[in-house]
Amino acid sequence: MLSVPYYNDEGAIETLHFDLNDPKLNASDARVINYDGKDYLTTISHFRLLFSSDGTNFIESKIVPFLFGEGAYESFGIEDCRVSRIQDVYYLTYTMVSTYGVGVGLKTTKNWFNFENKGMIFSLHNKDCAIFEEKINGKFYALHRPSSPELGGNYIWIAESPDGIHWGNHKCIAKTRKGYFDSKRLGAGAAPIKTDSGWLEIYHGANEENRYCLGALLLDFNNPSKIIARSTVPIMEPIASYEQIGFFGNVIFTNGHFVNGDTLKIYYGASDEFVCLASFSINQILKTLI
């Protein structure tokens, strides 16, 4: 018997059960199974808030609420959250996962106790959304990653918005490159970083062997749809044992970072199993871009 969990419309966990001998079941992938033409995740996801005074040692809050999937479009959970702070509001963009596919949801908060749900802001199939942490020419900007398995590819796009909720004027700004570390897919990491040279975006790129590395884009200050420079080789790749072996090996993937002067501390997932921290010099990253 194989069991898979999901969130019902009220946010409570229920379980589906499948007979392993049922010919309608395809359980060859540890992450996603298919039954009678319908996909189901073998895991569900939710958000928890951790606190740290030094950026390295974290404790879990006992009073801040957990955030769970709710409704039909979050039946397998919410994941891959990016946080952008604009003035006194935190914008949480995240992946909504369900049998329909994946889209981008938005929650906002000012105090991390009370959250406003803004719903799906980028429809299926879309993920890897990172909002710039200040307006540009009076508009919100965000990076996102729509996908089309039949035509096109997994590229980084940019969109603009008058209010941070309704988005348009979409443009593709970065595509996959044959023979490079990002030959199969790429997507934005955390919010772009404002530097003296432009907006620095750390992104993930994967090749045909599903090996995930980190690269960087440098975007124009006033026209962030314009790429000034880009990594030709990874700024970081999976070489440690815990980055190569795990639930899904050969993967490093970042959603968050902390900037202190020239120091960039990147928090990243390793092999879909561990949370890690790496420190970089922003100036050194900029020097590697072409």
DAFEN-V420555 format. One record per helix or strand. SS is the DSSP state (h for helix, s for strand). FROM is the first residue (numbers start at 1). TO is the last residue. Records with the same first field share a line. If there is no record, write none. Layout:
SS->FROM-TO, FROM-TO
This chain:
s->2-7, 13-18, 25-26, 32-35, 38-41, 45-45, 47-47, 50-51, 59-60, 67-67, 77-86, 89-98, 101-109, 115-122, 126-131, 136-136, 139-146, 154-154, 156-161, 167-174, 185-188, 193-194, 199-206, 212-219, 227-230, 236-237, 252-260, 263-270, 274-281
h->72-74, 241-244, 282-288
